[in-house]
Amino acid sequence: MSLKDILSPLTVWRRVAEKPYTVIDPINDRPGAPRYRGFHKNDMNTCIGCGTCETICQNAAIDMVPVEGVDTTKEDSGLRPKFDYGRCCWCALCVDVCTTSSLSMSNEYIWVDTDPEVFRFVAGAEEKPWDNNELGYQRAEGYRLLDLEREEMPELEPEERLGSFIEMVQGYSAEQAKEEADRCVDCGICVATCPAHMDIPGYIRSIREGDINGGLALMYETNPFPASCGRVCTHRCEDVCSVGHTGDPLAIRWLKRYIADQAEQRAYQAIAASAEDERPEHVAVIGAGPGGLSAAYYLRLLGYKVTVFEAESHGGGMLRYGIPEYRLPYDQLDKDIEFIHSLGVEIKYNSRVNHDLPFHKIYEDYDAVFFSTGLPDPYTLGVEGEDHPRVISGISILEDVTDGKIPELGKTVAVVGGGNVAMDAARTARRLGCEVTVLYRRREVDMPADIEEIVEAKEEGVTFITQAIPVRVEDRGKQAAFVWGEARMEDQGEGKRPKPVLQEDKMHTDVFDTIVPAIGQGTSLDFIPEDLSDKIGIVKYKIKVGLHGETGEPKIFAGGDIANPTKDAISAIADGHRAAKGIDAYLQGKKKEA
């Protein structure tokens, strides 16, 4: 033992003359430090119930529970975190990982009660004294446990795009897909927003775990068009991605594409092997678009014989005839269709109902009928002079290019509209060497087209004129003059978008080689006989259907754009899946009755 060891205890005597420090009221006079990790707070309006806090808690001190007054929506699970202070160690990982920054901790740390149950509570839902305490622990600005930035998707430069119709988006590498998949917090908020309710967290997890074939099987449970949807899906799931609240939303669509591009042939064979034994019933499907072929796929898995009637020479509907190949290459669409066909689904092309085959014949010969014929008829502008030969619809231009024809558009083209078809028509015309101007009656922020389509169109040299209301088309010989007026945006009240009002003293006339209306498409239901039309139930040119696509005529089911106001491929796919279940229930019910 050293001398220092002997003398050290005696040094305490130097404090014998100092005034003792006493806390008279330790409960009220000992506040925590400004960033002390005390009791939890939760902003109920910001929280979306993603459950990331529950997942990260290593002590199982958080449970996601329903709360009165909090509704479940597509953007909100309706659940809120309930904390158990018998388990919590105040590590604050839940605060650090919170995707919406709704969680924080007050600097209050003293809570006395004789009932142990009170220490299990839903922060934010149960009023506490510290709720308005601004001091305490919050995630530091700029600090995140999660990666905020999405993995950049390689794509062709604008000048490269204009040289051809080759696919502009190049796809993720294995390393990029893994990096992007690692950003997923596995919350599942996206599933409710997906019209097909795909198991998005499940197939993203398969990328992280290196089980690509398993991911493909998961996707096919609700969507038989993974290669196509991985390229052109409207990806509304990304709009509600919990990671997107404080960073870039996960690239869900591109990860779906990655799985479809990488899956092995044996993965498809395993899916095909899951089909049930063949049943005697035979179902007719009218329309080989995403809705019709999805219904055919799921009916075939259930063992039913299926024949699809398609008016065109190829399947895919608007996926083929409304989307250019630079966005959705035909070989990828054909890959999806061919797999459906390989299961034993018969597809009769160039078979226009009531032209090549009477609807009544199909109705009588088959045990059930599903039709999903899309919206083939383009809307007109409704202005004087639009019957001019230089006025050509956007859909007809896209169809011509799909069929290998080069439409004669001239040098200058005006595209009227602000949706995806308008963007696709404009960008197609640019690839054909035209100078293109898009005119839209509302503001750019009101355009229904995907934001990326608008951005890419601008990158490719398309000019935009907004708040431009069509007035008339005038003949200029081999050209056409487009007369339009500037719009004033008139407020329509809360929750409604402003209405464009023509300012007649602000008129313009521009001359173009071709004017392309692309303001939407309508239903064509001429193939339905009048005696069945009344039974089926048609309201304002839309088929009225039930939850599983059932119409007023028990044997007939419908779905897709003719019945669904959403008008996108993934919604049509979901309709086809639901209708397959409805047809199965109908046919099995008939069998029981017999």
C-alpha positions as CSV (number, residue, x, y, z in Angstrom):
1,M,0.0,0.0,0.0
2,S,1.3,3.4,-0.9
3,L,1.3,6.6,1.2
4,K,-1.2,8.1,-1.3
5,D,-3.6,5.3,-0.5
6,I,-3.4,6.0,3.2
7,L,-3.8,9.8,2.9
8,S,-6.6,9.9,0.3
9,P,-9.5,9.2,2.7
10,L,-8.4,12.0,4.9
11,T,-8.8,14.7,2.2
12,V,-12.5,14.6,2.7
13,W,-12.0,16.6,5.9
14,R,-11.3,19.7,3.9
15,R,-15.1,20.0,3.3
16,V,-16.0,19.8,7.0
17,A,-16.3,23.6,7.2
18,E,-18.3,24.0,3.9
19,K,-22.0,24.8,4.1
20,P,-24.0,21.6,3.3
21,Y,-26.2,21.6,0.2
22,T,-29.8,20.5,0.9
23,V,-32.7,20.2,-1.5
24,I,-35.8,21.3,0.5
25,D,-38.3,20.2,-2.1
26,P,-36.7,17.6,-4.3
27,I,-39.8,17.0,-6.4
28,N,-40.3,20.5,-7.6
29,D,-36.8,21.9,-7.3
30,R,-34.8,19.4,-9.3
31,P,-35.9,19.8,-13.0
32,G,-34.2,17.6,-15.6
33,A,-31.6,19.0,-17.9
34,P,-33.0,20.7,-21.0
35,R,-32.5,17.6,-23.1
36,Y,-33.2,15.0,-20.4
37,R,-34.9,11.9,-21.7
38,G,-38.0,11.9,-19.5
39,F,-41.6,10.9,-20.2
40,H,-42.8,10.4,-23.7
41,K,-44.9,12.8,-25.8
42,N,-46.6,12.1,-29.1
43,D,-48.1,14.5,-31.6
44,M,-51.3,12.7,-32.5
45,N,-51.8,14.7,-35.7
46,T,-48.4,14.0,-37.0
47,C,-48.2,10.3,-36.0
48,I,-49.4,7.9,-38.7
49,G,-49.2,4.7,-36.6
50,C,-46.4,3.1,-38.7
51,G,-45.2,1.1,-35.7
52,T,-41.5,1.7,-36.3
53,C,-41.1,2.7,-32.7
54,E,-42.6,-0.7,-31.6
55,T,-40.2,-2.6,-34.0
56,I,-37.0,-0.9,-32.7
57,C,-37.8,-1.2,-29.0
58,Q,-35.5,-3.8,-27.6
59,N,-37.4,-4.2,-24.4
60,A,-40.9,-4.7,-25.9
61,A,-42.0,-1.6,-24.1
62,I,-44.2,-0.3,-26.9
63,D,-47.4,-1.8,-28.3
64,M,-49.4,-0.3,-31.1
65,V,-53.1,0.0,-30.1
66,P,-56.3,1.5,-31.5
67,V,-57.3,4.9,-30.0
68,E,-60.8,6.4,-29.8
69,G,-61.1,9.3,-32.3
70,V,-58.3,8.2,-34.5
71,D,-59.6,6.7,-37.8
72,T,-57.9,4.2,-40.0
73,T,-57.2,5.6,-43.4
74,K,-54.9,4.7,-46.3
75,E,-52.3,7.1,-44.9
76,D,-52.8,6.2,-41.2
77,S,-53.0,2.8,-39.5
78,G,-55.3,4.2,-36.8
79,L,-52.9,2.8,-34.2
80,R,-50.8,4.8,-31.7
81,P,-47.9,3.7,-29.4
82,K,-48.7,2.6,-25.9
83,F,-45.6,2.8,-23.5
84,D,-44.9,0.4,-20.7
85,Y,-42.7,2.1,-18.1
86,G,-42.1,-1.2,-16.4
87,R,-40.0,-2.2,-19.4
88,C,-38.8,1.1,-20.9
89,C,-35.1,2.0,-20.4
90,W,-35.4,5.5,-21.8
91,C,-32.9,4.8,-24.5
92,A,-34.8,7.1,-26.9
93,L,-34.3,4.9,-30.0
94,C,-38.1,5.2,-30.6
95,V,-37.6,9.0,-30.9
96,D,-34.6,8.7,-33.1
97,V,-36.2,6.3,-35.5
98,C,-39.7,8.0,-35.7
99,T,-40.4,8.5,-39.4
100,T,-42.7,11.5,-38.9
101,S,-40.8,13.1,-35.9
102,S,-44.0,12.9,-33.9
103,L,-42.4,11.3,-30.9
104,S,-40.3,13.2,-28.3
105,M,-39.5,13.0,-24.6
106,S,-40.2,15.7,-22.0
107,N,-37.5,16.5,-19.4
108,E,-39.8,15.5,-16.6
109,Y,-38.9,12.3,-14.8
110,I,-40.8,12.1,-11.6
111,W,-44.2,10.3,-11.6
112,V,-45.5,8.9,-8.3
113,D,-48.6,6.6,-8.1
114,T,-49.7,3.5,-6.2
115,D,-51.4,1.9,-9.2
116,P,-48.8,0.2,-11.5
117,E,-51.3,0.2,-14.4
118,V,-51.1,4.0,-14.8
119,F,-47.5,3.5,-16.0
120,R,-48.8,1.9,-19.2
121,F,-50.2,4.8,-21.3
122,V,-50.8,6.0,-24.8
123,A,-48.7,9.2,-25.2
124,G,-50.6,12.0,-26.7
125,A,-54.0,10.3,-26.3
126,E,-54.0,10.4,-22.5
127,E,-53.5,13.9,-21.1
128,K,-50.4,14.2,-18.9
129,P,-48.8,17.2,-17.0
130,W,-45.8,17.2,-19.3
131,D,-47.6,17.3,-22.6
132,N,-46.9,21.1,-23.1
133,N,-43.4,21.0,-21.7
134,E,-41.1,22.1,-24.6
135,L,-37.9,21.0,-22.9
136,G,-36.7,17.4,-23.2
137,Y,-35.3,15.1,-25.8
138,Q,-36.0,15.5,-29.5
139,R,-34.1,14.0,-32.4
140,A,-31.4,16.5,-33.4
141,E,-31.9,18.4,-36.6
142,G,-30.3,16.5,-39.4
143,Y,-29.8,13.3,-37.4
144,R,-31.5,10.2,-38.6
145,L,-31.1,6.5,-38.0
146,L,-32.7,5.9,-41.4
147,D,-31.2,6.8,-44.8
148,L,-33.2,9.8,-46.0
149,E,-32.1,9.7,-49.7
150,R,-33.4,7.3,-52.2
151,E,-31.0,5.3,-54.3
152,E,-30.7,7.1,-57.6
153,M,-32.2,5.3,-60.6
154,P,-29.9,5.2,-63.6
155,E,-31.6,6.5,-66.8
156,L,-30.7,7.8,-70.2
157,E,-29.8,11.5,-70.6
158,P,-32.5,13.6,-72.4
159,E,-30.5,13.9,-75.6
160,E,-30.1,10.1,-75.7
161,R,-33.8,9.6,-75.1
162,L,-34.8,11.6,-78.1
163,G,-32.8,9.4,-80.5
164,S,-35.0,6.4,-80.2
165,F,-37.8,4.6,-78.3
166,I,-35.4,2.4,-76.2
167,E,-36.3,2.2,-72.5
168,M,-35.1,5.3,-70.7
169,V,-35.0,3.9,-67.1
170,Q,-32.2,1.4,-66.8
171,G,-33.1,-0.4,-63.6
172,Y,-31.2,-1.1,-60.3
173,S,-28.1,-3.2,-59.9
174,A,-28.2,-5.8,-57.1
175,E,-26.2,-3.5,-54.9
176,Q,-28.5,-0.5,-55.6
177,A,-31.6,-2.6,-55.0
178,K,-30.2,-3.9,-51.7
179,E,-29.3,-0.4,-50.5
180,E,-32.8,0.9,-51.4
181,A,-34.5,-2.1,-49.8
182,D,-32.5,-1.4,-46.6
183,R,-34.4,1.9,-46.2
184,C,-37.7,0.2,-45.7
185,V,-39.0,0.2,-42.1
186,D,-41.4,-2.7,-42.8
187,C,-44.4,-0.6,-41.5
188,G,-47.0,-1.8,-44.0
189,I,-48.7,1.6,-44.4
190,C,-48.2,1.3,-48.2
191,V,-50.3,-1.9,-48.4
192,A,-53.6,-0.2,-47.7
193,T,-53.0,2.4,-50.4
194,C,-52.0,-0.1,-53.1
195,P,-55.3,-0.9,-54.9
196,A,-54.1,-4.6,-55.2
197,H,-53.0,-4.6,-51.6
198,M,-49.7,-6.2,-52.5
199,D,-47.4,-7.4,-49.7
200,I,-44.9,-4.6,-50.3
201,P,-42.9,-5.0,-47.1
202,G,-42.8,-8.8,-47.8
203,Y,-41.3,-8.5,-51.3
204,I,-38.9,-5.7,-50.3
205,R,-37.8,-8.0,-47.4
206,S,-37.1,-10.7,-50.0
207,I,-34.5,-8.4,-51.7
208,R,-32.7,-7.7,-48.4
209,E,-32.7,-11.5,-47.7
210,G,-31.6,-12.4,-51.2
211,D,-34.8,-14.4,-51.9
212,I,-35.8,-13.0,-55.2
213,N,-37.9,-16.0,-56.2
214,G,-39.8,-15.8,-53.0
215,G,-40.4,-12.1,-53.7
216,L,-41.8,-12.9,-57.1
217,A,-44.2,-15.5,-55.6
218,L,-45.4,-12.8,-53.1
219,M,-46.1,-10.3,-55.9
220,Y,-48.0,-12.9,-58.0
221,E,-50.4,-13.4,-55.1
222,T,-52.1,-10.1,-55.9
223,N,-50.6,-8.9,-59.2
224,P,-49.8,-11.0,-62.3
225,F,-48.2,-8.0,-64.1
226,P,-45.0,-7.4,-62.0
227,A,-42.7,-6.6,-64.9
228,S,-45.2,-4.1,-66.3
229,C,-46.2,-2.5,-63.0
230,G,-42.6,-2.3,-62.0
231,R,-42.2,0.2,-64.8
232,V,-45.5,2.2,-65.2
233,C,-47.5,1.7,-62.0
234,T,-48.9,5.0,-60.6
235,H,-47.1,4.0,-57.3
236,R,-49.6,5.7,-54.9
237,C,-48.0,3.5,-52.2
238,E,-45.0,5.8,-52.4
239,D,-47.1,8.8,-51.6
240,V,-47.9,7.4,-48.1
241,C,-44.5,5.8,-47.5
242,S,-43.7,6.6,-43.8
243,V,-40.0,7.2,-44.6
244,G,-41.2,9.9,-47.1
245,H,-42.4,12.1,-44.3
246,T,-38.9,13.3,-43.5
247,G,-37.0,12.0,-46.4
248,D,-37.4,10.5,-49.9
249,P,-40.1,7.9,-50.1
250,L,-38.9,4.3,-50.8
251,A,-38.6,3.5,-54.5
252,I,-41.3,0.8,-54.3
253,R,-42.0,0.6,-58.0
254,W,-38.4,0.2,-59.0
255,L,-37.9,-2.5,-56.4
256,K,-40.8,-4.4,-57.8
257,R,-39.2,-4.1,-61.2
258,Y,-35.9,-5.4,-59.9
259,I,-37.5,-8.6,-58.6
260,A,-39.4,-9.2,-61.9
261,D,-36.2,-8.6,-63.9
262,Q,-34.1,-10.9,-61.7
263,A,-36.4,-13.8,-60.9
264,E,-35.4,-17.2,-62.3
265,Q,-37.6,-19.4,-64.6
266,R,-38.0,-21.9,-61.8
267,A,-39.8,-19.3,-59.8
268,Y,-42.5,-19.0,-62.5
269,Q,-42.7,-22.8,-62.7
270,A,-43.4,-23.0,-59.0
271,I,-46.2,-20.4,-59.3
272,A,-47.7,-22.4,-62.2
273,A,-47.5,-25.6,-60.2
274,S,-49.8,-24.0,-57.6
275,A,-52.8,-24.0,-59.9
276,E,-55.7,-26.2,-58.7
277,D,-57.0,-29.2,-60.7
278,E,-59.1,-28.3,-63.7
279,R,-62.8,-27.8,-63.1
280,P,-65.6,-28.3,-65.7
281,E,-66.8,-24.7,-65.7
282,H,-65.7,-22.4,-68.5
283,V,-65.4,-18.6,-68.0
284,A,-65.3,-16.0,-70.8
285,V,-63.2,-12.8,-70.4
286,I,-63.8,-9.9,-72.8
287,G,-60.7,-7.7,-73.1
288,A,-57.0,-8.7,-72.7
289,G,-56.0,-5.7,-70.8
290,P,-54.6,-5.8,-67.2
291,G,-58.1,-6.2,-65.8
292,G,-59.2,-9.0,-68.1
293,L,-56.0,-10.9,-68.0
294,S,-55.7,-10.6,-64.2
295,A,-59.2,-12.1,-63.8
296,A,-58.2,-14.9,-66.3
297,Y,-55.0,-15.6,-64.3
298,Y,-56.6,-16.0,-60.9
299,L,-59.6,-18.0,-62.4
300,R,-57.1,-20.3,-64.0
301,L,-55.2,-20.8,-60.7
302,L,-58.6,-21.8,-59.2
303,G,-58.8,-24.5,-61.9
304,Y,-61.4,-22.9,-64.2
305,K,-61.1,-23.0,-68.0
306,V,-60.7,-19.5,-69.3
307,T,-61.0,-18.0,-72.8
308,V,-60.1,-14.4,-73.4
309,F,-61.6,-12.4,-76.4
310,E,-59.4,-9.5,-77.5
311,A,-60.3,-7.1,-80.4
312,E,-56.7,-6.1,-81.1
313,S,-53.9,-8.3,-82.5
314,H,-52.0,-8.2,-79.2
315,G,-52.9,-8.2,-75.5
316,G,-52.2,-5.6,-72.8
317,G,-54.9,-3.0,-73.6
318,M,-53.8,0.5,-72.6
319,L,-50.5,-0.9,-71.3
320,R,-49.6,-1.6,-74.9
321,Y,-51.6,0.9,-76.9
322,G,-51.5,3.9,-74.5
323,I,-48.0,3.8,-73.1
324,P,-44.9,4.3,-75.3
325,E,-42.2,1.6,-75.5
326,Y,-39.6,3.9,-73.9
327,R,-41.6,3.6,-70.7
328,L,-42.8,0.0,-71.1
329,P,-40.9,-2.1,-73.6
330,Y,-43.2,-4.6,-75.4
331,D,-41.0,-7.6,-74.4
332,Q,-41.6,-6.9,-70.7
333,L,-45.4,-6.6,-71.2
334,D,-45.3,-9.8,-73.4
335,K,-43.4,-11.5,-70.6
336,D,-46.3,-10.9,-68.2
337,I,-48.9,-11.9,-70.8
338,E,-47.0,-15.0,-71.9
339,F,-46.8,-16.4,-68.4
340,I,-50.6,-16.0,-68.0
341,H,-51.1,-17.7,-71.3
342,S,-48.7,-20.5,-70.4
343,L,-51.0,-21.6,-67.5
344,G,-53.6,-22.7,-70.0
345,V,-55.5,-19.4,-70.5
346,E,-56.7,-19.3,-74.1
347,I,-56.5,-15.9,-75.8
348,K,-58.3,-15.2,-79.0
349,Y,-56.9,-12.1,-80.7
350,N,-58.6,-10.1,-83.5
351,S,-62.0,-11.2,-81.9
352,R,-64.2,-8.1,-81.6
353,V,-67.4,-9.0,-79.7
354,N,-70.6,-8.4,-81.8
355,H,-68.4,-8.1,-84.9
356,D,-66.7,-11.4,-85.0
357,L,-68.8,-13.1,-82.3
358,P,-72.2,-12.1,-80.9
359,F,-72.3,-11.2,-77.2
360,H,-75.3,-13.5,-76.8
361,K,-73.3,-16.4,-78.1
362,I,-70.7,-15.9,-75.4
363,Y,-73.4,-15.3,-72.8
364,E,-75.1,-18.6,-73.6
365,D,-72.0,-20.8,-74.1
366,Y,-70.0,-19.9,-71.0
367,D,-70.8,-20.4,-67.3
368,A,-69.8,-16.8,-66.4
369,V,-68.6,-13.7,-68.2
370,F,-66.2,-11.0,-67.1
371,F,-65.5,-7.9,-69.2
372,S,-62.9,-5.2,-68.8
373,T,-62.8,-3.3,-72.1
374,G,-61.2,-0.1,-71.0
375,L,-61.8,3.4,-72.3
376,P,-61.1,3.3,-76.1
377,D,-63.0,6.4,-77.3
378,P,-61.0,9.7,-77.0
379,Y,-62.9,12.7,-75.8
380,T,-63.2,15.6,-78.2
381,L,-62.3,19.2,-77.3
382,G,-65.9,20.3,-77.9
383,V,-64.9,23.4,-79.9
384,E,-65.7,24.6,-83.4
385,G,-63.6,23.3,-86.2
386,E,-62.0,20.3,-84.4
387,D,-63.1,18.0,-87.3
388,H,-60.1,19.5,-89.2
389,P,-58.0,16.7,-90.7
390,R,-54.9,18.0,-88.8
391,V,-56.6,17.3,-85.5
392,I,-55.5,13.8,-84.4
393,S,-56.2,12.3,-81.0
394,G,-53.3,11.4,-78.7
395,I,-54.5,7.8,-78.3
396,S,-54.5,7.2,-82.1
397,I,-50.9,8.5,-82.3
398,L,-49.8,6.2,-79.6
399,E,-51.7,3.3,-81.2
400,D,-50.0,4.0,-84.6
401,V,-46.6,4.0,-83.1
402,T,-47.3,0.7,-81.2
403,D,-48.4,-0.9,-84.5
404,G,-45.2,0.2,-86.1
405,K,-46.7,3.1,-88.1
406,I,-45.1,6.5,-88.2
407,P,-47.9,9.2,-88.0
408,E,-47.5,12.2,-90.2
409,L,-47.4,15.0,-87.7
410,G,-45.4,17.6,-89.5
411,K,-42.9,19.8,-87.7
412,T,-45.0,21.7,-85.1
413,V,-47.4,19.9,-82.8
414,A,-49.8,21.2,-80.1
415,V,-50.9,18.7,-77.5
416,V,-54.0,19.8,-75.5
417,G,-54.3,18.2,-72.1
418,G,-52.4,17.6,-68.8
419,G,-52.7,13.9,-68.1
420,N,-50.3,11.0,-68.7
421,V,-51.7,10.4,-72.2
422,A,-50.9,14.0,-73.1
423,M,-47.4,13.7,-71.8
424,D,-46.9,10.4,-73.6
425,A,-48.2,11.9,-76.9
426,A,-46.0,15.0,-76.5
427,R,-42.9,13.0,-75.7
428,T,-43.6,10.6,-78.6
429,A,-43.9,13.5,-81.0
430,R,-40.6,14.8,-79.7
431,R,-39.0,11.4,-80.5
432,L,-40.4,11.7,-84.0
433,G,-38.6,15.0,-84.4
434,C,-41.4,17.5,-83.8
435,E,-41.4,20.8,-81.9
436,V,-44.1,20.2,-79.3
437,T,-46.2,22.6,-77.2
438,V,-48.5,21.3,-74.4
439,L,-51.5,23.6,-73.7
440,Y,-53.4,22.9,-70.5
441,R,-56.5,24.8,-69.2
442,R,-55.4,24.9,-65.5
443,R,-52.2,25.5,-63.6
444,E,-49.2,23.1,-63.8
445,V,-49.8,22.1,-60.2
446,D,-53.3,20.9,-61.2
447,M,-52.0,18.6,-64.0
448,P,-53.1,15.0,-63.4
449,A,-50.0,13.6,-65.0
450,D,-47.3,12.0,-62.9
451,I,-44.8,14.7,-61.8
452,E,-41.9,12.7,-63.2
453,E,-43.7,12.7,-66.6
454,I,-43.9,16.5,-66.6
455,V,-40.3,16.9,-65.5
456,E,-39.0,14.5,-68.1
457,A,-41.1,16.1,-70.9
458,K,-39.5,19.4,-70.0
459,E,-36.1,17.8,-70.0
460,E,-36.8,16.6,-73.5
461,G,-37.7,20.0,-74.8
462,V,-41.5,20.1,-74.6
463,T,-42.9,23.7,-74.1
464,F,-45.7,24.1,-71.6
465,I,-48.4,26.8,-71.8
466,T,-50.8,26.6,-68.8
467,Q,-54.1,28.3,-68.1
468,A,-54.9,28.0,-71.9
469,I,-58.6,27.3,-72.7
470,P,-59.3,26.0,-76.2
471,V,-61.8,28.2,-78.1
472,R,-61.8,26.9,-81.7
473,V,-59.7,25.4,-84.6
474,E,-59.4,27.3,-87.8
475,D,-58.3,26.0,-91.2
476,R,-54.9,27.0,-92.6
477,G,-54.7,24.7,-95.5
478,K,-52.2,22.0,-94.7
479,Q,-52.0,23.4,-91.2
480,A,-54.5,24.3,-88.4
481,A,-54.7,27.4,-86.2
482,F,-55.5,26.8,-82.6
483,V,-57.3,29.7,-81.0
484,W,-57.1,29.8,-77.2
485,G,-57.8,32.2,-74.4
486,E,-56.0,32.9,-71.2
487,A,-57.7,31.5,-68.1
488,R,-58.3,33.3,-64.8
489,M,-58.4,30.8,-61.9
490,E,-61.5,31.3,-59.8
491,D,-61.6,30.1,-56.3
492,Q,-64.4,27.5,-55.7
493,G,-64.1,27.2,-51.9
494,E,-62.3,25.0,-49.5
495,G,-61.5,21.5,-50.7
496,K,-62.2,22.3,-54.4
497,R,-59.6,23.2,-57.0
498,P,-59.9,26.6,-58.7
499,K,-62.0,26.8,-61.8
500,P,-60.5,28.2,-65.1
501,V,-62.5,31.0,-66.5
502,L,-61.9,32.3,-70.0
503,Q,-60.7,35.9,-70.3
504,E,-62.2,36.9,-73.7
505,D,-60.0,39.9,-74.0
506,K,-56.8,37.8,-73.8
507,M,-57.0,35.6,-76.9
508,H,-54.2,33.9,-78.9
509,T,-53.9,32.2,-82.2
510,D,-51.0,29.7,-82.9
511,V,-50.6,27.7,-86.1
512,F,-49.5,24.1,-86.0
513,D,-49.0,21.2,-88.4
514,T,-51.0,19.0,-86.0
515,I,-53.2,19.5,-83.0
516,V,-53.5,16.6,-80.6
517,P,-56.4,16.5,-78.2
518,A,-55.5,14.3,-75.2
519,I,-58.0,15.2,-72.5
520,G,-59.2,11.7,-71.6
521,Q,-61.2,8.7,-73.0
522,G,-64.7,7.4,-72.7
523,T,-66.4,4.1,-72.5
524,S,-67.6,2.1,-75.6
525,L,-70.3,-0.4,-74.6
526,D,-71.9,-1.0,-78.0
527,F,-71.1,-4.7,-77.8
528,I,-73.6,-5.2,-74.9
529,P,-77.1,-6.1,-76.3
530,E,-79.9,-3.8,-75.2
531,D,-81.8,-6.6,-73.4
532,L,-78.8,-7.3,-71.2
533,S,-77.7,-3.7,-70.9
534,D,-80.7,-2.9,-68.7
535,K,-80.1,-5.9,-66.5
536,I,-76.4,-5.3,-66.1
537,G,-76.8,-1.7,-64.8
538,I,-75.2,1.2,-66.6
539,V,-75.1,4.6,-64.9
540,K,-73.7,7.5,-66.9
541,Y,-71.7,5.3,-69.3
542,K,-70.2,3.3,-66.3
543,I,-71.0,-0.2,-65.3
544,K,-72.4,-0.4,-61.8
545,V,-70.7,-3.2,-59.9
546,G,-70.5,-4.7,-56.4
547,L,-67.5,-5.5,-54.2
548,H,-66.5,-8.4,-56.4
549,G,-67.4,-7.0,-59.8
550,E,-70.9,-8.4,-59.9
551,T,-73.4,-6.6,-62.1
552,G,-77.2,-6.7,-62.0
553,E,-77.0,-9.8,-64.2
554,P,-75.7,-12.6,-61.9
555,K,-73.7,-14.3,-64.6
556,I,-71.9,-11.2,-65.8
557,F,-69.0,-9.4,-64.0
558,A,-67.1,-6.3,-64.9
559,G,-64.1,-4.2,-63.8
560,G,-61.3,-1.9,-64.8
561,D,-61.8,1.6,-66.3
562,I,-65.4,0.9,-67.4
563,A,-66.4,0.5,-63.7
564,N,-63.5,2.0,-61.7
565,P,-63.1,5.8,-61.5
566,T,-59.4,5.5,-60.7
567,K,-58.5,4.6,-64.3
568,D,-55.1,3.1,-63.8
569,A,-53.6,-0.4,-64.5
570,I,-53.1,-1.4,-60.9
571,S,-56.7,-0.7,-60.1
572,A,-57.8,-2.7,-63.1
573,I,-55.6,-5.6,-61.9
574,A,-57.2,-5.4,-58.4
575,D,-60.6,-5.4,-60.0
576,G,-59.7,-8.5,-62.0
577,H,-58.5,-10.3,-58.9
578,R,-61.7,-9.4,-56.9
579,A,-63.9,-10.5,-59.8
580,A,-62.2,-13.9,-60.0
581,K,-63.1,-14.4,-56.4
582,G,-66.7,-13.3,-57.1
583,I,-67.0,-15.6,-60.1
584,D,-65.7,-18.5,-58.1
585,A,-68.3,-17.8,-55.4
586,Y,-71.0,-17.5,-58.0
587,L,-70.1,-20.8,-59.7
588,Q,-69.6,-22.7,-56.5
589,G,-73.0,-21.4,-55.3
590,K,-74.6,-22.6,-58.5
591,K,-73.0,-26.0,-58.1
592,K,-74.4,-26.2,-54.5
593,E,-77.9,-25.2,-55.8
594,A,-77.8,-27.9,-58.4
